[in-house]
Amino acid sequence: MNQIPLEDEIYKNNMDPKSDNLILFENDLNVATLKNLLPSYKKVSIIVLKNEQRQIKLSEAVLKFKHELVSEFAEQFDNVEQIEPNSLELTFKNINQIDIIYPGVGENYDFIIKFKNLHNKKIFNLVRDVDLFAWQFAKKGFFKFKENIPKINQRIFENYSKNKF
């Protein structure tokens, strides 16, 4: 698995749409942080990886629960649909530029990088301000990060109170 690329390039990203299509994963369904963004897309696709795409296998009950969460989330928007990971190529066959809510690390990140490279797609990473703020403290180990949690929480609170995500 890959790690958060802490080079300067990731810090130039934001949440401004750069294409007509967005991909996100089931671990990022916070309506409050997405309700203003999702309507600006023609199509939003949510992916729940299957066990064959995972290094750490999930029980059928957990996978079913994730699918139910995604279905409930998708019902709140006209342009959001859940797609199977294996149909990603077909779904985006004639689309070369896709936005993604940056998955950071893990199996979702590995999956999208593999898709990008296999199908020669341009992926634009959308990154929340609060994530970028927190990551600056994640460069020097847990204790450096831990001592900055009050600052991170303050930033999150400020963004929620201003409805800015």
Secondary structure by P-SEA (a helix, b strand, c coil): ccccccccccccccccccccbbbbccccccccccccccccccbbbbbbbccccccccccaaaaaaaaaaaaaaaaacccbbbbcccccccccccccccccccccccaaaaaaaaaaaacbbbbbbbbbaaaaaaaaaccccaaaaaaaaaaaaaaaaaaaaaccc
